[in-house]
Amino acid sequence: MSETLLDVKGMHCPLPVLRANRALRTMAAGAKLRVLATDRAAIGEFQSFCHESGHALLACGEEAGVLSFVIRARGR
């Protein structure tokens, strides 16, 4: 299954999580969403969001100040 990219660099929380939530609602179960963000608060926000929503946070990393989150959409 392919991966959808969501670039929310420059946005401040909670906008990255809100945009990711909107994207995930349109995705099939098991589809992957990669989110690129720059707000460091997004780390905790995405961890909490995935825990509460049932989506799986597969990976979280940082390169050159850009945070990357890979989320697998939950089953419906």
Backbone bond lengths (Angstrom), bond angles and torsions (degrees), N, CA, C in turn:
res aa  C-N    CA-C-N  psi(-1)  N-CA   C-N-CA  omega(-1)  CA-C   N-CA-C  phi
1 M - - - 1.454 - - 1.519 108.40 -
2 S 1.308 117.44 140.20 1.457 120.88 -177.49 1.526 111.09 -77.07
3 E 1.306 113.95 172.36 1.459 121.29 -177.32 1.527 108.36 -116.23
4 T 1.317 116.99 132.44 1.453 122.29 177.21 1.523 108.47 -93.30
5 L 1.316 117.17 139.40 1.462 122.02 -179.27 1.518 110.04 -105.75
6 L 1.330 115.49 132.22 1.462 122.04 176.44 1.524 107.30 -124.47
7 D 1.319 116.95 113.61 1.461 122.38 -178.63 1.524 108.90 -99.24
8 V 1.331 116.28 109.73 1.468 121.51 179.07 1.534 110.15 -120.61
9 K 1.331 115.71 26.47 1.463 119.89 178.29 1.526 109.30 -59.32
10 G 1.332 115.56 138.69 1.454 121.29 179.83 1.517 114.13 89.60
11 M 1.316 117.65 -13.82 1.469 120.98 177.36 1.524 109.60 -87.54
12 H 1.320 115.58 146.78 1.455 120.87 179.45 1.515 110.45 -103.36
13 C 1.335 115.46 148.17 1.463 121.20 179.84 1.519 109.39 -59.44
14 P 1.306 115.94 140.30 1.459 129.66 16.25 1.536 114.52 -95.57
15 L 1.335 119.00 7.55 1.466 120.31 -175.12 1.527 114.39 -56.48
16 P 1.344 120.82 -43.36 1.469 118.47 179.11 1.531 113.13 -57.58
17 V 1.325 117.09 -42.15 1.467 120.67 179.83 1.525 110.63 -69.32
18 L 1.318 117.43 -39.53 1.469 120.09 179.21 1.528 111.11 -64.04
19 R 1.327 117.14 -41.59 1.468 120.76 178.09 1.530 110.81 -66.63
20 A 1.339 116.60 -40.11 1.468 120.04 178.06 1.525 110.28 -64.04
21 N 1.321 116.89 -42.13 1.459 120.83 179.66 1.529 110.31 -60.75
22 R 1.320 116.71 -42.56 1.467 120.93 178.82 1.529 110.18 -62.12
23 A 1.327 116.74 -43.01 1.471 120.54 -179.83 1.525 110.73 -66.49
24 L 1.317 117.46 -42.96 1.469 121.16 -177.61 1.530 111.90 -64.27
25 R 1.328 117.35 -31.36 1.469 120.52 179.69 1.525 112.31 -63.43
26 T 1.324 117.07 -23.35 1.469 120.46 -178.38 1.523 112.60 -97.45
27 M 1.336 116.96 -2.77 1.459 121.05 -174.22 1.525 111.53 -97.00
28 A 1.319 115.38 150.32 1.465 121.44 177.85 1.529 109.81 -70.60
29 A 1.322 115.24 154.23 1.464 120.70 176.67 1.524 109.28 -57.84
30 G 1.326 116.11 133.11 1.453 121.34 179.47 1.515 114.64 90.36
31 A 1.340 117.22 -12.14 1.464 120.59 178.31 1.527 109.46 -68.78
32 K 1.339 115.54 152.98 1.460 119.93 -177.64 1.517 111.10 -109.99
33 L 1.334 114.13 140.22 1.460 122.14 177.25 1.521 107.78 -121.72
34 R 1.341 116.85 124.54 1.467 121.24 174.14 1.525 106.87 -102.46
35 V 1.326 116.10 124.31 1.455 122.40 -179.59 1.526 108.70 -110.77
36 L 1.328 116.39 128.86 1.458 121.95 175.41 1.526 108.12 -107.79
37 A 1.331 116.92 123.60 1.458 121.93 -176.25 1.524 109.82 -138.83
38 T 1.331 116.03 161.76 1.459 120.71 177.41 1.522 112.89 -119.67
39 D 1.314 118.41 -13.36 1.467 121.78 179.87 1.530 108.97 -78.92
40 R 1.334 117.16 117.56 1.466 121.52 -177.37 1.528 112.31 -62.06
41 A 1.307 117.79 -24.24 1.463 120.64 177.35 1.522 111.76 -64.78
42 A 1.322 116.21 -17.89 1.468 120.55 -179.05 1.526 111.72 -63.73
43 I 1.314 118.44 -26.28 1.467 120.88 -179.18 1.525 110.20 -57.55
44 G 1.307 116.84 -57.06 1.464 121.08 179.04 1.515 112.81 -66.77
45 E 1.327 115.39 -36.32 1.464 119.87 -179.36 1.530 111.32 -63.03
46 F 1.328 117.42 -45.03 1.466 120.01 -179.83 1.524 111.72 -70.07
47 Q 1.329 117.63 -35.70 1.463 119.77 176.50 1.527 110.15 -61.74
48 S 1.320 116.70 -47.27 1.471 120.83 178.95 1.521 111.84 -65.02
49 F 1.327 116.32 -44.69 1.454 121.14 -179.65 1.525 111.24 -57.60
50 C 1.323 116.84 -47.89 1.463 120.08 -178.15 1.520 111.42 -66.69
51 H 1.320 116.92 -39.75 1.464 120.58 179.05 1.530 110.47 -62.39
52 E 1.320 116.72 -43.23 1.465 121.13 -176.33 1.526 113.27 -78.60
53 S 1.329 117.78 -30.15 1.468 120.70 -174.18 1.529 113.68 -93.33
54 G 1.329 116.97 -17.81 1.455 119.82 -179.26 1.512 114.33 92.60
55 H 1.337 117.36 -2.09 1.460 120.47 173.69 1.524 107.73 -75.71
56 A 1.328 117.37 154.08 1.472 120.82 -178.19 1.520 110.14 -100.89
57 L 1.337 116.23 124.04 1.452 121.33 173.69 1.523 106.49 -85.22
58 L 1.326 116.57 103.29 1.459 121.84 -174.07 1.517 112.97 -82.47
59 A 1.321 117.12 -34.37 1.465 120.49 -177.28 1.518 109.84 -155.33
60 C 1.311 114.03 150.73 1.459 122.02 177.90 1.521 106.29 -146.18
61 G 1.328 117.09 127.63 1.455 119.92 -179.85 1.513 111.08 -154.04
62 E 1.320 114.73 175.70 1.462 120.47 -179.78 1.522 109.29 -141.67
63 E 1.320 115.04 137.17 1.463 120.79 176.01 1.524 108.14 -144.53
64 A 1.314 115.92 122.85 1.469 122.92 178.34 1.528 111.87 54.38
65 G 1.332 117.09 39.65 1.460 121.32 177.34 1.511 115.17 81.72
66 V 1.323 117.12 1.92 1.468 120.59 178.66 1.524 108.78 -107.41
67 L 1.313 115.59 123.25 1.460 121.99 177.81 1.513 109.26 -84.58
68 S 1.317 116.16 142.77 1.462 121.59 179.24 1.521 108.68 -128.65
69 F 1.309 116.49 128.56 1.461 122.99 178.59 1.519 108.25 -123.63
70 V 1.321 117.10 133.04 1.459 121.06 174.74 1.526 106.68 -113.39
71 I 1.322 115.08 122.23 1.471 121.77 -175.69 1.519 108.56 -122.10
72 R 1.341 116.64 133.26 1.458 121.99 174.27 1.528 107.72 -98.90
73 A 1.323 116.21 126.46 1.466 121.50 -179.34 1.535 109.90 -64.92
74 R 1.303 114.80 138.01 1.472 120.12 -179.04 1.517 110.25 -72.41
75 G 1.318 114.52 159.71 1.455 120.56 175.31 1.515 109.71 -70.88
76 R 1.266 116.44 151.32 1.481 120.52 -178.10 1.501 110.97 -92.72
